[in-house]
Amino acid sequence: TAIVLSVFFAELIRNTFFEWEGHRPPRHIVISGMVFSFVFVISISLAIRATGRWLKLDAERRALENENLRSELNNLKMQLNPHFFFNTLNNIYSLIQLSPERAMEAVHGLARLMRYHLYETNSEKVPVAGEVDFMKSYVSLMQLRTNANVQVDQAFQFEHGDDEVAPLLFVPLLENAFKHGVSSDQPSLIRIHLDEKQHVLSLVVENSLLSSSVSVDSNKGIGLDNLQKRLQLIYPNRHRFESGREGDVFRVKLVIQLD
């Protein structure tokens, strides 16, 4: 193919530029034109082949990166599962002696959470409305083991319930709040406010710091580290995560651009 094209270009050059008044061009000019056209065609052929090979390697690299990303996300999710259920079972265990009826209600609530966890979160994204329902069920389950000293303030507002978000992102924030913000003998507050407008989701979770000796670092753990890793993988440059102490309250704010 390259030879045929080189001959074609050489003839084109000769017929177009070097034949005038019935005179043929010098032989060295014809040969130079053929060499030039041959080199030109070979160069184009090599460039096309190199480009095709680069595109193939780039596609393979991207596929490998995506596979590694999915694997890492699955590993993070598997870390979340036992951590979440271990804490919930501990809560139920503490209820068995105090109130068997409430413990039975807690088991039923856990079953609902497990059903959602097992059957509704296999996709990469789930509707925001489904996550909100999960959060409400989780809060109800946690409230079974609290007393009158604990005030839970929760509000959920969203414009587009069918907007999608990565599943189970918010569980570590709720776990953290109930783990560190609940006291049996001190007034304590947990505040959970979720708002979604114009496809931007904002979640603020606050909990009381029950002692002046409690450090901010004590409010951090596997769950929050796991959450931040997932956010970096799923929403790079599309989220903002802030956490820290504000007076006697530990506050976490998460903002995600959903689309």
VONUDO-130509 format. One line per 8 residues: number of its first residue (from 1); their letters; for each residue x, y, z of N, C-alpha, C. Coordinates in nm, 3 decimals, always signed. Each point is the difference from the previous one (the first is absolute). Layout:
BEGIN
NUM) a) X:Y:Z:X:Y:Z:X:Y:Z  ...
This chain:
BEGIN
1) taivlsvf) +0.082:-0.120:+0.000:-0.082:+0.120:+0.000:+0.086:+0.126:+0.000  +0.104:-0.002:+0.084:+0.088:+0.115:+0.007:+0.068:+0.027:-0.134  +0.043:-0.110:-0.071:+0.067:+0.015:-0.130:-0.096:+0.058:-0.102  -0.121:-0.053:-0.003:-0.100:+0.049:-0.095:-0.028:+0.148:+0.023  -0.016:+0.038:+0.126:-0.028:+0.140:+0.031:+0.119:+0.089:-0.035  +0.121:-0.050:+0.021:+0.118:+0.081:-0.033:+0.010:+0.023:-0.150  -0.029:-0.104:-0.079:+0.000:+0.015:-0.145:-0.108:+0.099:-0.043  -0.116:-0.009:+0.064:-0.110:+0.091:-0.032:+0.040:+0.145:+0.026
9) faelirnt) +0.061:+0.025:+0.117:+0.040:+0.136:+0.033:+0.110:+0.049:-0.095  +0.092:-0.091:-0.035:+0.108:+0.039:-0.091:-0.055:+0.040:-0.136  -0.093:-0.080:-0.051:-0.063:+0.031:-0.128:-0.078:+0.129:+0.008  -0.067:+0.020:+0.115:-0.076:+0.123:+0.018:+0.092:+0.121:-0.003  +0.113:-0.012:+0.070:+0.097:+0.110:+0.000:+0.055:+0.026:-0.140  +0.032:-0.111:-0.066:+0.060:+0.015:-0.134:-0.098:+0.063:-0.097  -0.123:-0.049:-0.002:-0.100:+0.048:-0.095:-0.046:+0.142:+0.031  +0.003:+0.034:+0.130:-0.056:+0.130:+0.037:+0.103:+0.111:-0.006
17) ffeweghr) +0.122:-0.029:+0.048:+0.096:+0.107:+0.019:+0.118:-0.002:-0.100  +0.023:-0.117:-0.059:+0.125:-0.010:-0.077:-0.020:-0.023:-0.150  -0.121:-0.010:-0.046:-0.023:-0.009:-0.144:-0.053:+0.133:-0.050  +0.074:+0.061:-0.077:-0.046:+0.126:-0.059:+0.053:+0.008:-0.143  -0.083:+0.045:-0.091:+0.034:+0.017:-0.141:+0.055:-0.128:-0.061  -0.058:-0.113:+0.044:+0.038:-0.127:-0.060:+0.134:-0.051:+0.041  +0.068:+0.064:+0.097:+0.131:-0.046:+0.047:-0.014:-0.080:+0.127  +0.076:-0.105:+0.009:+0.000:-0.083:+0.119:+0.103:+0.056:+0.098
25) pprhivis) -0.026:-0.013:+0.133:+0.094:+0.051:+0.099:+0.125:-0.088:+0.004  +0.107:+0.053:+0.057:+0.123:-0.080:+0.014:-0.025:-0.124:+0.086  +0.079:-0.104:-0.030:-0.018:-0.127:+0.070:+0.020:+0.014:+0.151  +0.098:+0.081:+0.043:+0.029:+0.009:+0.143:-0.115:+0.065:+0.075  -0.075:+0.088:-0.069:-0.115:+0.062:+0.065:-0.112:-0.102:+0.019  -0.020:-0.084:-0.101:-0.102:-0.105:+0.010:+0.035:-0.097:+0.113  +0.128:-0.039:+0.004:+0.041:-0.093:+0.106:-0.015:+0.063:+0.137  +0.037:+0.127:+0.010:-0.014:+0.070:+0.129:-0.147:+0.005:+0.042
33) gmvfsfvf) -0.088:+0.027:-0.099:-0.143:+0.004:+0.032:-0.051:-0.135:+0.047  +0.045:-0.108:-0.064:-0.044:-0.133:+0.041:+0.051:-0.033:+0.140  +0.127:+0.035:+0.029:+0.055:-0.026:+0.133:-0.076:+0.078:+0.105  -0.025:+0.126:-0.031:-0.074:+0.083:+0.095:-0.138:-0.057:+0.028  -0.071:-0.038:-0.109:-0.135:-0.053:+0.018:+0.002:-0.132:+0.077  +0.102:-0.083:-0.027:+0.011:-0.128:+0.071:+0.023:+0.023:+0.149  +0.094:+0.090:+0.030:+0.029:+0.029:+0.141:-0.122:+0.061:+0.068  -0.069:+0.086:-0.073:-0.119:+0.065:+0.056:-0.107:-0.103:+0.034
41) visislai) -0.025:-0.092:-0.092:-0.102:-0.102:+0.022:+0.040:-0.093:+0.114  +0.127:-0.040:+0.005:+0.048:-0.086:+0.108:-0.016:+0.070:+0.135  +0.033:+0.129:+0.003:-0.011:+0.075:+0.124:-0.144:+0.006:+0.048  -0.092:+0.025:-0.093:-0.141:+0.005:+0.036:-0.047:-0.135:+0.050  +0.044:-0.108:-0.068:-0.039:-0.135:+0.039:+0.050:-0.032:+0.141  +0.127:+0.035:+0.026:+0.056:-0.026:+0.133:-0.070:+0.084:+0.107  -0.034:+0.124:-0.035:-0.069:+0.086:+0.096:-0.137:-0.056:+0.034  -0.071:-0.049:-0.104:-0.133:-0.058:+0.024:+0.011:-0.124:+0.086
49) ratgrwlk) +0.100:-0.084:-0.031:+0.018:-0.122:+0.077:+0.037:+0.033:+0.145  +0.091:+0.096:+0.019:+0.040:+0.039:+0.135:-0.116:+0.059:+0.078  -0.081:+0.080:-0.069:-0.117:+0.059:+0.067:-0.099:-0.107:+0.042  -0.023:-0.096:-0.091:-0.091:-0.109:+0.032:+0.050:-0.082:+0.118  +0.131:-0.025:+0.004:+0.057:-0.076:+0.112:-0.011:+0.078:+0.130  +0.026:+0.132:-0.007:-0.011:+0.083:+0.120:-0.143:+0.002:+0.052  -0.097:+0.012:-0.092:-0.140:+0.001:+0.041:-0.038:-0.132:+0.066  +0.050:-0.110:-0.054:-0.030:-0.130:+0.058:+0.060:-0.012:+0.139
57) ldaerral) +0.127:+0.041:+0.016:+0.064:-0.006:+0.131:-0.069:+0.092:+0.099  -0.043:+0.118:-0.048:-0.070:+0.093:+0.088:-0.133:-0.057:+0.046  -0.071:-0.067:-0.092:-0.127:-0.062:+0.037:+0.021:-0.112:+0.101  +0.106:-0.079:-0.019:+0.031:-0.107:+0.095:+0.037:+0.059:+0.136  +0.076:+0.110:+0.000:+0.038:+0.063:+0.126:-0.122:+0.054:+0.075  -0.090:+0.063:-0.075:-0.121:+0.053:+0.063:-0.088:-0.113:+0.055  -0.008:-0.110:-0.076:-0.079:-0.113:+0.048:+0.060:-0.057:+0.128  +0.134:-0.007:+0.005:+0.066:-0.050:+0.121:-0.022:+0.094:+0.117
65) enenlrse) +0.008:+0.131:-0.026:-0.024:+0.097:+0.107:-0.142:-0.011:+0.053  -0.096:-0.015:-0.093:-0.139:-0.015:+0.044:-0.021:-0.126:+0.082  +0.067:-0.108:-0.042:-0.012:-0.125:+0.074:+0.062:+0.014:+0.139  +0.116:+0.065:+0.006:+0.063:+0.023:+0.130:-0.086:+0.090:+0.088  -0.065:+0.100:-0.063:-0.088:+0.089:+0.075:-0.118:-0.077:+0.058  -0.063:-0.084:-0.082:-0.112:-0.080:+0.049:+0.044:-0.094:+0.111  +0.118:-0.059:-0.016:+0.050:-0.091:+0.102:+0.024:+0.073:+0.131  +0.060:+0.119:-0.009:+0.028:+0.076:+0.122:-0.130:+0.045:+0.067
73) lnnlkmql) -0.097:+0.042:-0.081:-0.129:+0.040:+0.057:-0.070:-0.117:+0.066  +0.008:-0.118:-0.063:-0.061:-0.118:+0.061:+0.069:-0.034:+0.133  +0.133:+0.014:+0.003:+0.071:-0.027:+0.125:-0.043:+0.096:+0.109  -0.015:+0.128:-0.035:-0.044:+0.098:+0.098:-0.142:-0.029:+0.047  -0.084:-0.044:-0.093:-0.138:-0.032:+0.038:-0.003:-0.122:+0.091  +0.086:-0.099:-0.027:+0.004:-0.118:+0.085:+0.051:+0.035:+0.140  +0.088:+0.102:+0.009:+0.043:+0.045:+0.131:-0.116:+0.064:+0.075  -0.086:+0.068:-0.073:-0.113:+0.069:+0.062:-0.101:-0.100:+0.055
81) nphfffnt) -0.027:-0.106:-0.075:-0.105:-0.094:+0.039:+0.019:-0.056:+0.141  +0.112:-0.068:+0.030:+0.015:-0.056:+0.136:+0.005:+0.108:+0.107  +0.060:+0.114:-0.032:+0.009:+0.108:+0.098:-0.140:+0.050:+0.036  -0.082:+0.019:-0.100:-0.136:+0.049:+0.021:-0.083:-0.101:+0.081  +0.001:-0.125:-0.041:-0.083:-0.100:+0.066:+0.053:-0.036:+0.139  +0.131:+0.003:+0.016:+0.057:-0.027:+0.132:-0.050:+0.102:+0.101  +0.004:+0.128:-0.037:-0.047:+0.104:+0.090:-0.150:-0.012:+0.028  -0.077:-0.032:-0.105:-0.145:-0.012:+0.018:-0.034:-0.117:+0.090
89) lnniysli) +0.067:-0.114:-0.018:-0.026:-0.115:+0.085:+0.039:+0.028:+0.145  +0.105:+0.076:+0.020:+0.037:+0.039:+0.137:-0.111:+0.082:+0.064  -0.060:+0.089:-0.080:-0.110:+0.081:+0.052:-0.119:-0.088:+0.039  -0.032:-0.097:-0.084:-0.112:-0.089:+0.029:+0.030:-0.085:+0.124  +0.123:-0.046:+0.009:+0.039:-0.082:+0.116:-0.021:+0.077:+0.131  +0.033:+0.129:-0.004:-0.014:+0.080:+0.122:-0.147:+0.021:+0.036  -0.089:-0.018:-0.096:-0.142:+0.020:+0.025:-0.069:-0.125:+0.057  +0.060:-0.115:-0.022:-0.068:-0.125:+0.033:-0.036:-0.006:+0.148
97) qlsperam) +0.093:+0.037:+0.087:-0.029:-0.005:+0.143:-0.083:+0.120:+0.046  +0.022:+0.114:-0.063:-0.072:+0.120:+0.042:-0.146:-0.003:-0.042  -0.024:-0.041:-0.125:-0.136:+0.000:-0.052:-0.011:-0.102:-0.113  -0.044:-0.121:+0.031:-0.014:-0.103:-0.104:-0.091:+0.044:-0.114  -0.106:+0.076:+0.030:-0.092:+0.045:-0.104:+0.072:+0.094:-0.098  +0.077:+0.093:+0.055:+0.074:+0.090:-0.086:+0.109:-0.074:-0.077  +0.057:-0.102:+0.062:+0.101:-0.080:-0.070:-0.062:-0.071:-0.119  -0.122:-0.053:+0.018:-0.068:-0.066:-0.112:-0.031:+0.100:-0.111
105) eavhglar) -0.041:+0.120:+0.038:-0.025:+0.104:-0.100:+0.129:+0.037:-0.073  +0.110:+0.001:+0.074:+0.129:+0.031:-0.061:+0.042:-0.108:-0.100  -0.026:-0.125:+0.033:+0.031:-0.109:-0.094:-0.080:+0.016:-0.128  -0.127:+0.036:+0.016:-0.084:+0.021:-0.119:+0.054:+0.118:-0.082  +0.042:+0.107:+0.067:+0.057:+0.114:-0.071:+0.129:-0.037:-0.071  +0.083:-0.080:+0.067:+0.124:-0.044:-0.063:-0.028:-0.084:-0.123  -0.104:-0.083:+0.005:-0.036:-0.082:-0.116:-0.036:+0.088:-0.119  -0.071:+0.110:+0.025:-0.034:+0.093:-0.110:+0.127:+0.061:-0.058
113) lmryhlye) +0.093:+0.039:+0.087:+0.124:+0.058:-0.048:+0.081:-0.101:-0.080  +0.004:-0.124:+0.047:+0.074:-0.103:-0.071:-0.061:-0.029:-0.136  -0.132:+0.002:-0.007:-0.066:-0.024:-0.127:+0.038:+0.106:-0.101  -0.001:+0.124:+0.044:+0.041:+0.109:-0.090:+0.148:-0.015:-0.037  +0.080:-0.032:+0.101:+0.143:-0.011:-0.020:+0.035:-0.110:-0.100  -0.070:-0.112:+0.008:+0.033:-0.116:-0.083:-0.057:+0.009:-0.141  -0.119:+0.058:-0.014:-0.070:-0.008:-0.129:-0.009:+0.132:-0.074  +0.021:+0.112:+0.068:-0.020:+0.129:-0.067:+0.130:+0.075:-0.025
121) tnsekvpv) +0.110:-0.047:+0.052:+0.124:+0.077:-0.010:+0.106:-0.069:-0.085  -0.042:-0.093:-0.086:+0.096:-0.068:-0.086:+0.042:+0.087:-0.118  -0.080:+0.100:-0.032:+0.033:+0.091:-0.110:+0.102:+0.103:+0.049  +0.067:+0.063:-0.097:+0.097:+0.102:+0.035:-0.068:+0.124:+0.057  -0.122:+0.028:-0.043:-0.075:+0.115:+0.050:-0.143:-0.044:+0.034  -0.058:+0.065:+0.098:-0.138:-0.028:+0.043:-0.072:+0.133:+0.014  -0.134:+0.000:-0.007:-0.075:+0.125:+0.016:+0.023:+0.063:+0.137  +0.007:+0.131:+0.002:+0.017:+0.072:+0.126:-0.114:-0.032:+0.096
129) agevdfmk) -0.123:-0.013:-0.055:-0.116:-0.029:+0.085:+0.019:-0.132:+0.075  +0.059:-0.101:-0.065:+0.024:-0.127:+0.066:+0.101:+0.013:+0.112  +0.104:+0.078:-0.022:+0.100:+0.022:+0.105:-0.060:+0.076:+0.118  -0.089:+0.094:-0.028:-0.066:+0.074:+0.108:-0.086:-0.093:+0.085  -0.074:-0.089:-0.066:-0.081:-0.098:+0.074:+0.089:-0.089:+0.087  +0.114:-0.039:-0.054:+0.094:-0.081:+0.077:+0.050:+0.077:+0.122  +0.033:+0.127:-0.018:+0.048:+0.082:+0.110:-0.107:+0.014:+0.109  -0.124:+0.020:-0.041:-0.108:+0.013:+0.097:-0.017:-0.129:+0.080
137) syvslmql) +0.008:-0.113:-0.070:-0.012:-0.129:+0.069:+0.115:-0.021:+0.097  +0.118:+0.040:-0.042:+0.117:-0.015:+0.087:-0.015:+0.086:+0.125  -0.042:+0.124:-0.018:-0.018:+0.089:+0.116:-0.105:-0.056:+0.095  -0.109:-0.051:-0.056:-0.104:-0.060:+0.085:+0.055:-0.117:+0.080  +0.084:-0.080:-0.065:+0.061:-0.114:+0.068:+0.091:+0.046:+0.114  +0.079:+0.103:-0.026:+0.091:+0.050:+0.103:-0.076:+0.065:+0.116  -0.113:+0.062:-0.030:-0.076:+0.066:+0.106:-0.062:-0.098:+0.099  -0.009:-0.126:-0.038:-0.056:-0.100:+0.090:+0.085:-0.017:+0.126
145) rtnanvqv) +0.127:+0.033:-0.009:+0.087:-0.019:+0.115:+0.036:+0.133:+0.069  -0.063:+0.108:-0.042:+0.026:+0.129:+0.065:-0.110:+0.030:+0.102  +0.027:+0.097:+0.086:-0.099:+0.039:+0.100:-0.038:+0.147:-0.021  -0.071:+0.053:+0.096:-0.051:+0.137:-0.013:+0.110:+0.104:+0.000  +0.121:-0.036:+0.041:+0.110:+0.096:-0.002:+0.048:+0.033:-0.141  -0.032:-0.087:-0.094:+0.051:+0.015:-0.137:-0.107:+0.063:-0.088  +0.035:+0.111:-0.060:-0.089:+0.066:-0.096:+0.053:-0.024:-0.140  -0.087:-0.053:-0.086:+0.038:-0.025:-0.139:-0.081:+0.094:-0.089
153) dqafqfeh) +0.072:+0.085:-0.070:-0.062:+0.097:-0.092:+0.037:-0.041:-0.141  -0.098:-0.039:-0.078:+0.029:-0.045:-0.135:-0.096:+0.066:-0.099  +0.053:+0.033:-0.117:-0.079:+0.061:-0.106:+0.057:-0.044:-0.134  -0.088:-0.042:-0.089:+0.041:-0.047:-0.133:-0.084:+0.071:-0.105  +0.066:+0.074:-0.087:-0.070:+0.070:-0.107:+0.077:-0.021:-0.130  -0.072:-0.036:-0.105:+0.067:-0.016:-0.129:-0.099:+0.030:-0.112  +0.052:+0.065:-0.103:-0.081:+0.037:-0.116:-0.018:-0.117:-0.095  +0.106:-0.079:-0.016:-0.002:-0.106:-0.099:+0.031:-0.133:+0.069
161) gddevapl) -0.105:-0.068:+0.045:+0.020:-0.127:+0.068:+0.057:-0.108:-0.089  -0.014:+0.020:-0.135:+0.053:-0.101:-0.092:+0.146:+0.028:-0.037  +0.056:+0.111:+0.048:+0.145:+0.018:-0.016:+0.071:-0.116:+0.069  +0.115:-0.037:-0.054:+0.069:-0.118:+0.053:+0.130:+0.037:+0.069  +0.033:-0.080:+0.100:+0.121:+0.020:+0.078:+0.059:-0.137:+0.032  +0.129:-0.004:+0.026:+0.062:-0.127:+0.039:-0.063:-0.052:+0.129  -0.027:-0.129:+0.008:-0.074:-0.053:+0.116:+0.083:-0.002:+0.128  -0.070:+0.020:+0.111:+0.055:-0.018:+0.135:+0.116:+0.095:+0.032
169) lfvpllen) +0.001:+0.115:-0.065:+0.104:+0.097:+0.030:-0.019:+0.064:+0.137  -0.126:+0.013:+0.041:-0.030:+0.081:+0.118:-0.003:-0.081:+0.131  +0.002:-0.131:-0.010:-0.007:-0.085:+0.119:+0.114:+0.031:+0.099  +0.125:+0.016:-0.045:+0.107:+0.028:+0.097:-0.024:+0.128:+0.079  -0.062:+0.100:-0.063:-0.026:+0.125:+0.070:-0.103:-0.020:+0.110  -0.104:-0.078:-0.030:-0.102:-0.028:+0.101:+0.057:-0.086:+0.112  +0.076:-0.102:-0.038:+0.064:-0.086:+0.100:+0.087:+0.082:+0.094  +0.079:+0.086:-0.059:+0.092:+0.080:+0.079:-0.073:+0.089:+0.100
177) afkhgvss) -0.111:+0.061:-0.046:-0.076:+0.090:+0.086:-0.061:-0.075:+0.118  -0.060:-0.116:-0.026:-0.063:-0.075:+0.108:+0.104:-0.066:+0.091  +0.116:-0.029:-0.055:+0.104:-0.062:+0.083:+0.058:+0.099:+0.099  +0.023:+0.124:-0.044:+0.071:+0.097:+0.084:-0.091:+0.108:+0.058  -0.124:+0.010:-0.047:-0.084:+0.110:+0.044:-0.114:-0.038:+0.092  -0.003:-0.124:+0.048:-0.111:-0.047:+0.085:+0.051:-0.029:+0.140  -0.073:+0.050:+0.099:+0.033:-0.025:+0.139:-0.125:-0.043:+0.076  +0.019:-0.089:+0.096:-0.113:-0.046:+0.079:-0.034:+0.095:+0.114
185) dqpsliri) +0.093:+0.089:+0.035:-0.026:+0.087:+0.115:+0.026:+0.148:-0.026  +0.042:+0.034:-0.124:+0.023:+0.141:-0.034:-0.089:+0.039:-0.117  -0.050:+0.123:+0.000:-0.075:+0.048:-0.116:+0.090:-0.002:-0.123  -0.051:-0.054:-0.108:+0.080:-0.011:-0.122:-0.090:+0.021:-0.121  +0.064:+0.041:-0.109:-0.074:+0.035:-0.121:+0.065:-0.063:-0.122  -0.085:-0.052:-0.086:+0.043:-0.046:-0.132:-0.087:+0.072:-0.103  +0.065:+0.065:-0.094:-0.072:+0.074:-0.103:+0.039:-0.054:-0.138  -0.099:-0.035:-0.080:+0.023:-0.056:-0.134:-0.086:+0.079:-0.098
193) hldekqhv) +0.063:+0.077:-0.085:-0.072:+0.080:-0.098:+0.053:-0.031:-0.140  -0.088:-0.047:-0.086:+0.035:-0.029:-0.140:-0.083:+0.089:-0.090  +0.066:+0.060:-0.097:-0.067:+0.089:-0.093:+0.055:-0.023:-0.140  -0.088:-0.013:-0.097:+0.043:-0.017:-0.139:-0.075:+0.101:-0.087  +0.077:+0.088:-0.065:-0.055:+0.100:-0.091:+0.088:+0.010:-0.123  -0.066:+0.007:-0.115:+0.072:+0.015:-0.127:+0.112:-0.103:-0.014  -0.031:-0.122:+0.041:+0.090:-0.115:-0.015:+0.127:+0.012:+0.084  -0.006:+0.081:+0.105:+0.109:+0.010:+0.097:-0.053:-0.047:+0.135
201) lslvvens) +0.061:-0.102:+0.054:-0.044:-0.057:+0.127:+0.090:+0.049:+0.112  -0.063:+0.048:+0.106:+0.074:+0.048:+0.117:-0.051:-0.072:+0.124  +0.091:-0.057:+0.075:-0.035:-0.071:+0.123:+0.084:+0.054:+0.115  -0.067:+0.040:+0.107:+0.068:+0.046:+0.121:-0.041:-0.092:+0.115  +0.099:-0.056:+0.068:-0.024:-0.085:+0.116:+0.080:+0.056:+0.117  -0.070:+0.025:+0.110:+0.064:+0.054:+0.119:-0.032:-0.088:+0.121  +0.095:-0.008:+0.091:-0.026:-0.071:+0.125:+0.071:+0.071:+0.114  -0.057:-0.012:+0.118:+0.059:+0.064:+0.117:+0.134:-0.064:+0.034
209) llsssvsv) +0.092:+0.084:+0.045:+0.123:-0.049:+0.062:-0.026:-0.003:+0.149  -0.008:-0.117:+0.056:-0.054:-0.017:+0.134:+0.096:+0.036:+0.111  +0.125:+0.021:-0.033:+0.098:+0.037:+0.102:+0.104:+0.092:-0.062  +0.046:+0.096:+0.077:+0.102:+0.093:-0.050:+0.132:-0.071:-0.029  +0.013:-0.121:+0.054:+0.124:-0.075:-0.022:-0.004:-0.080:-0.128  -0.118:-0.007:-0.063:-0.013:-0.076:-0.124:+0.065:+0.077:-0.113  +0.089:-0.064:-0.071:+0.068:+0.065:-0.111:-0.075:-0.023:-0.129  +0.028:+0.085:-0.097:-0.063:-0.016:-0.132:+0.039:-0.133:-0.061
217) dsnkgigl) +0.126:-0.041:+0.019:+0.045:-0.126:-0.061:-0.078:-0.119:+0.051  -0.054:+0.007:+0.122:-0.075:-0.113:+0.053:-0.131:-0.019:-0.072  -0.043:+0.103:-0.074:-0.123:-0.011:-0.078:+0.024:-0.057:-0.138  +0.125:-0.030:-0.029:+0.033:-0.056:-0.131:+0.036:-0.147:+0.016  -0.027:-0.076:-0.104:+0.028:-0.143:+0.008:+0.002:-0.062:-0.137  -0.016:-0.133:-0.002:+0.004:-0.074:-0.126:-0.106:+0.051:-0.095  -0.120:+0.027:+0.054:-0.111:+0.040:-0.086:+0.027:+0.127:-0.076  +0.049:+0.103:+0.068:+0.025:+0.128:-0.066:+0.118:-0.010:-0.097
225) dnlqkrlq) +0.103:-0.074:+0.036:+0.112:-0.021:-0.093:-0.049:-0.072:-0.125  -0.081:-0.101:+0.020:-0.058:-0.075:-0.111:-0.082:+0.092:-0.090  -0.082:+0.085:+0.063:-0.084:+0.092:-0.076:+0.083:+0.093:-0.087  +0.105:+0.058:+0.057:+0.081:+0.094:-0.077:+0.071:-0.068:-0.116  +0.041:-0.124:+0.016:+0.062:-0.074:-0.110:-0.102:-0.024:-0.112  -0.121:-0.038:+0.038:-0.103:-0.023:-0.101:-0.035:+0.129:-0.075  -0.006:+0.109:+0.073:-0.030:+0.128:-0.064:+0.108:+0.037:-0.101  +0.126:-0.023:+0.035:+0.109:+0.032:-0.092:-0.009:-0.084:-0.128
233) liypnrhr) -0.044:-0.124:+0.014:-0.008:-0.088:-0.115:-0.124:+0.026:-0.086  -0.113:+0.027:+0.064:-0.126:+0.012:-0.073:-0.026:+0.143:-0.046  +0.035:+0.096:+0.085:-0.030:+0.140:-0.032:+0.126:+0.087:+0.006  +0.101:-0.032:-0.077:+0.120:+0.085:+0.001:-0.033:+0.139:-0.054  +0.041:+0.102:+0.074:-0.024:+0.140:-0.037:-0.148:+0.035:-0.010  -0.085:-0.084:+0.058:-0.144:+0.027:-0.003:-0.062:-0.009:+0.139  +0.082:+0.011:+0.102:-0.053:-0.007:+0.135:+0.084:+0.088:+0.094  -0.058:+0.032:+0.113:+0.071:+0.073:+0.104:-0.034:-0.064:+0.134
241) fesgregd) +0.102:-0.034:+0.075:-0.018:-0.067:+0.129:+0.071:+0.082:+0.107  -0.077:+0.040:+0.100:+0.056:+0.080:+0.110:-0.042:-0.063:+0.132  +0.092:-0.004:+0.094:-0.033:-0.053:+0.132:+0.085:+0.072:+0.103  -0.057:+0.017:+0.118:+0.075:+0.064:+0.106:-0.090:+0.043:+0.115  +0.065:+0.050:+0.100:-0.070:+0.041:+0.122:-0.045:+0.145:-0.012  -0.124:+0.025:+0.038:-0.053:+0.135:+0.007:-0.061:+0.017:+0.139  +0.078:+0.055:+0.091:-0.045:+0.011:+0.139:-0.009:-0.137:+0.064  -0.118:-0.034:+0.049:-0.020:-0.131:+0.063:-0.071:-0.097:-0.095
249) vfrvklvi) +0.017:+0.024:-0.130:-0.065:-0.084:-0.102:+0.103:-0.045:-0.102  -0.007:-0.127:-0.038:+0.079:-0.051:-0.112:-0.088:+0.004:-0.124  +0.049:+0.065:-0.105:-0.081:+0.027:-0.119:+0.067:-0.056:-0.124  -0.078:-0.068:-0.083:+0.046:-0.050:-0.128:-0.092:+0.053:-0.108  +0.058:+0.054:-0.105:-0.079:+0.047:-0.114:+0.053:-0.065:-0.127  -0.091:-0.058:-0.076:+0.034:-0.065:-0.125:-0.085:+0.060:-0.112  +0.064:+0.048:-0.105:-0.068:+0.056:-0.116:+0.044:-0.079:-0.123  -0.097:-0.048:-0.079:+0.029:-0.080:-0.119:-0.073:+0.057:-0.120
257) qld) +0.072:+0.019:-0.110:-0.062:+0.034:-0.128:-0.044:-0.132:-0.065  -0.130:-0.020:-0.010:-0.051:-0.130:-0.041:+0.010:-0.024:-0.150  -0.012:+0.102:-0.083:+0.005:-0.024:-0.145:+0.122:+0.068:-0.061
